[in-house]
Amino acid sequence: MPQLIRLAMLLPAFVFLLLAAVGYPPIDRFPLTKTVFPNASSLPSVDGVGPVTELGVGMWGQCTIDTAGHRSCRGESQVVYNIDLISSSNETVSVCVNQRGEVEARPIALLSLLVGIIASLASDDREINRCSLGMSVAGSFAVFMTFLFDVMFFSSIGNEMHALHDFSKTSLGGAFWLNFAAMLLLLMDGIYSIRLAIAQSNR
């Protein structure tokens, strides 16, 4: 029973993190941030594509949607890249996308969760529980770090887009909420595992 309860929390957290790691643009539903340009009279151009009504930014690139509804994506091989936006008044803003911290923390989170899942499938003696608990704590810390990186990234992108003075609206994307859901699941798993370990130590 304890293994099933833990798996019900660890497996979804692992899947959420994996989807967020595959990221955007490979999966178009999971950008880190999405910026909408609602003012039709002052739509910007993005990296020579435009005018655009929407810009999604993710770990591996960015996608735009133009006024005709066509989606155009550009993948990036680097974890640090620039997006050049030109407003209707020819103001240029270069947005630096830096995903180095998240790219480094996410594999640690995924590996820790994988080991935690394997450990939770084993017998529930004290040693295995401690191993599983340790991996869950390590995964929780790594996920928390990616969450902080996402918050800082959202703040940075929002400020840069606001500099265009075109009434842009930047919102959190699907990848952010996947990370947030995984963090909550790992927090619940940590609380449950600690209670389980205390109960076993009192036997």
Residue pairs with C-beta under 8 A, 6 or more apart in sequence:
2 120
2 124
2 196
3 120
3 121
3 124
5 192
6 120
6 132
6 189
6 192
6 193
7 117
7 120
7 121
9 185
9 186
9 188
9 189
9 192
10 113
10 116
10 117
10 120
10 136
10 185
10 186
10 189
11 117
12 181
12 182
12 185
13 113
13 139
13 143
13 181
13 182
13 185
13 186
13 189
14 110
14 113
14 114
14 117
14 182
16 178
16 179
16 181
16 182
16 185
17 106
17 109
17 110
17 113
17 143
17 178
17 179
17 182
18 110
19 27
19 30
19 175
19 178
20 30
20 106
20 146
20 175
20 178
20 179
20 182
21 59
21 106
21 107
21 110
22 30
23 30
23 32
23 58
23 59
23 60
23 175
24 30
24 31
24 32
24 56
24 57
24 58
24 59
24 60
24 61
24 62
24 63
24 173
24 175
25 31
25 56
25 58
25 60
25 61
25 62
25 63
25 73
25 74
25 75
26 60
28 56
28 63
28 71
28 73
29 174
30 58
30 173
30 174
30 175
30 178
31 56
31 57
31 58
31 63
31 173
31 174
31 175
32 57
32 58
32 59
32 150
32 153
32 154
32 172
32 173
32 175
32 176
33 56
33 57
33 153
33 154
33 157
33 158
33 170
33 171
33 172
33 173
33 176
34 54
34 55
34 56
34 57
34 170
34 171
34 172
34 173
35 54
35 55
35 56
35 57
35 157
35 161
35 168
35 169
35 170
35 171
36 53
36 54
36 168
36 169
36 171
37 43
37 44
37 52
37 53
37 54
37 55
37 166
37 167
37 168
38 53
38 167
38 168
38 169
39 166
39 167
40 67
41 88
42 87
42 88
42 89
42 166
42 167
43 50
43 51
43 52
43 53
43 67
43 88
43 166
44 50
44 51
44 52
44 85
44 86
44 87
44 88
44 164
44 166
45 51
45 52
45 85
45 86
46 52
46 55
46 62
46 64
46 83
46 84
46 85
47 62
47 64
47 74
47 83
47 84
49 64
49 66
49 72
50 64
50 66
50 86
51 66
51 67
51 88
52 64
52 65
52 66
52 67
53 65
53 66
53 67
54 64
54 65
55 62
55 63
55 64
55 83
55 85
55 161
56 62
56 63
56 64
56 173
57 83
57 95
57 97
57 157
57 173
58 173
58 175
59 79
59 99
59 102
59 103
59 175
60 75
60 76
61 73
61 74
61 75
61 76
61 81
62 73
62 74
62 76
62 83
62 97
63 71
63 72
63 73
63 74
64 71
64 72
64 73
65 71
65 72
66 72
76 97
79 98
79 99
79 100
79 103
80 96
80 97
80 98
80 99
80 100
81 96
81 97
82 94
82 95
82 96
82 97
83 94
83 95
83 97
84 92
84 93
84 94
84 95
85 92
85 93
85 94
85 95
85 161
85 164
86 92
86 93
87 93
87 164
87 165
87 166
88 166
89 165
91 163
91 164
91 165
93 160
93 161
93 163
93 164
95 157
95 160
95 161
96 156
97 153
97 157
98 153
99 149
99 153
101 145
101 146
101 149
102 146
102 149
102 150
102 153
105 142
105 143
105 145
105 146
105 149
106 142
106 146
108 138
108 139
108 142
109 139
109 142
109 143
109 146
109 182
110 139
112 135
112 136
112 138
112 139
112 142
113 135
113 136
113 139
113 186
115 131
115 135
116 132
116 135
116 136
116 139
116 189
119 128
119 129
119 131
119 132
119 135
120 132
122 128
122 132
124 196
124 200
126 197
126 200
126 201
129 193
129 196
129 197
129 200
130 197
132 193
133 190
133 193
133 194
133 197
136 186
136 189
136 190
136 193
137 190
139 186
140 183
140 186
140 187
140 190
143 179
143 182
143 183
143 186
144 183
146 179
147 179
147 180
147 183
150 172
150 175
150 176
150 179
154 170
154 172
154 176
157 170
158 170
161 168
161 170
162 168
162 170
